[in-house]
């Protein structure tokens, strides 16, 4: 029972406060809804992806809210950030940064223009282009190795075009419960 509660609690915390908007230093957050001074509003949602088998033996994929299932290690999670520009002006320079929640390992991002970080947000790029420092016996960096999905600490989307007034959309990434 404690495992079920701890994973559910960690996932709820991950959903509630995982997105930030980098072009605005001040923001108000309330349970998975973030509003920013430039009038772009983000809402964050996590869904658990389950494979179900019907009476005929056919498999299908279903998305479940975390509150409706027992979340366990190995579950696949889809995080979706929905955005809408509620302002009267286009939102320029918009970027959304999502730290990887502690109980979740990065798997993939839906948008090919998204970037990831493997060092807490200090550097960004495509996972295939990032390296991770490997420390030797004395704690010094001895070598660099190719970064892998388990190393991802943040996901970031930089919108190259302005978001027009009233425009809305979404970005997403997949994770795996550790």
C-alpha positions in Angstrom: 0.0 0.0 0.0 2.8 2.5 0.8 4.3 1.9 -2.6 1.0 2.8 -4.3 0.7 5.9 -2.2 4.3 7.1 -2.7 4.2 6.7 -6.5 0.7 8.4 -6.7 1.9 11.2 -4.4 5.1 11.7 -6.4 3.3 11.7 -9.6 0.7 14.2 -8.3 3.5 16.5 -7.2 5.2 16.1 -10.6 2.0 17.1 -12.4 1.3 20.0 -10.1 4.4 22.0 -10.6 6.5 20.7 -13.4 6.4 23.5 -16.0 7.9 26.9 -16.0 8.0 29.7 -18.5 11.5 31.0 -19.0 10.7 34.4 -20.5 8.8 35.6 -17.5 10.5 35.7 -14.1 7.2 35.8 -12.2 4.4 33.3 -12.4 1.5 32.1 -10.3 1.0 28.4 -10.0 -2.0 26.4 -8.7 -2.4 22.7 -9.1 -1.1 22.2 -12.6 -2.3 25.5 -14.0 0.3 28.2 -14.6 -0.6 31.8 -15.7 2.1 34.2 -16.8 2.4 37.9 -17.2 2.5 37.7 -21.0 -1.0 36.1 -20.9 0.1 32.7 -22.0 -1.5 30.1 -19.8 -0.1 26.6 -19.4 -1.9 23.6 -18.1 -0.1 20.4 -17.4 -1.6 16.9 -17.5 -0.1 13.4 -17.0 -1.8 10.3 -18.3 -0.8 6.7 -17.6 -0.7 4.7 -20.8 -1.9 1.1 -20.4 -2.3 -1.7 -22.8 -5.7 -3.5 -22.5 -6.8 -6.8 -24.0 -10.4 -7.2 -25.0 -12.4 -10.5 -24.8 -11.3 -11.3 -28.4 -7.7 -11.0 -27.4 -7.1 -7.8 -29.3 -4.8 -5.2 -27.7 -5.4 -1.5 -27.5 -3.8 1.4 -25.8 -5.8 3.4 -23.3 -4.9 6.6 -21.4 -5.9 6.7 -17.7 -5.8 9.4 -15.2 -3.3 8.6 -12.4 -6.1 8.9 -9.8 -8.0 6.1 -11.6 -5.2 3.5 -11.6 -2.5 2.1 -9.3 0.7 3.7 -10.6 3.6 1.3 -10.4 7.2 1.1 -11.6 7.3 0.5 -15.3 4.1 2.4 -16.1 4.4 4.7 -19.1 3.4 8.3 -18.6 2.6 11.0 -21.2 3.0 14.5 -19.9 1.2 17.1 -22.0 1.5 20.9 -21.6 -1.3 22.8 -23.2 -0.9 26.5 -23.9 -3.2 29.3 -24.8 -2.5 33.0 -25.4 -5.3 34.7 -23.5 -3.8 38.2 -24.3 -4.5 40.7 -27.0 -0.9 40.7 -28.3 1.2 37.9 -29.8 3.4 36.2 -27.2 7.0 36.3 -28.5 10.0 34.6 -27.1 7.9 32.0 -25.4 9.6 28.9 -24.0 8.4 26.3 -21.6 10.8 24.2 -19.5 9.8 21.0 -17.7 12.1 19.5 -15.1 11.9 15.7 -15.1 9.9 14.6 -12.0 11.9 12.5 -9.6 10.0 9.3 -10.0 10.0 9.5 -13.8 12.7 8.6 -16.3 12.6 10.4 -19.7 11.7 8.3 -22.7 11.0 10.7 -25.7 9.6 14.0 -26.7 6.9 14.4 -29.3 8.2 17.5 -31.0 11.4 17.3 -33.0 12.3 20.9 -32.1 12.3 20.3 -28.4 15.6 20.2 -26.5 16.7 18.3 -23.4 19.3 18.9 -20.7 21.3 16.3 -18.8 23.0 18.7 -16.4 20.2 20.4 -14.6 19.5 23.0 -17.3 23.0 24.3 -17.8 23.3 23.1 -21.4 20.7 22.1 -23.9 20.4 20.2 -27.2 19.3 17.0 -28.8 20.0 13.9 -26.6 22.3 12.4 -29.3 24.5 15.5 -29.1 24.9 15.7 -25.3 27.7 14.2 -23.1 27.8 13.4 -19.4 30.8 13.7 -17.2 32.1 10.5 -15.7 33.9 11.0 -12.4 36.9 8.9 -11.5 38.0 7.5 -8.1 39.1 10.9 -6.8 35.9 12.7 -7.8 37.5 14.4 -10.8 36.0 14.2 -14.2 37.9 11.5 -16.1 35.9 11.1 -19.2 32.8 12.1 -21.0 30.2 9.5 -22.2 27.2 9.8 -24.6 24.1 10.9 -22.7 21.2 8.5 -22.6 17.5 8.9 -21.7 18.1 8.1 -18.0 20.4 11.2 -17.8 17.7 13.8 -18.9 16.9 16.3 -16.2 14.8 18.8 -18.2 12.8 19.1 -21.4 12.4 22.5 -23.1 10.4 23.9 -26.0 11.5 27.3 -27.5 8.7 28.7 -29.7 10.4 30.3 -32.7 7.2 31.9 -33.9 5.0 34.2 -31.8 1.8 32.7 -30.3 -1.0 34.8 -31.7 -3.8 36.0 -29.5 -6.3 33.2 -28.9 -4.0 30.6 -30.3 -3.7 27.3 -28.4 -1.8 24.1 -28.8 0.2 21.5 -26.9 3.6 19.9 -26.5 4.3 16.6 -24.8 6.9 14.1 -23.7 6.9 10.5 -22.5 8.3 9.0 -19.4 8.6 5.8 -17.5 7.8 5.4 -13.7 11.1 4.3 -12.1 
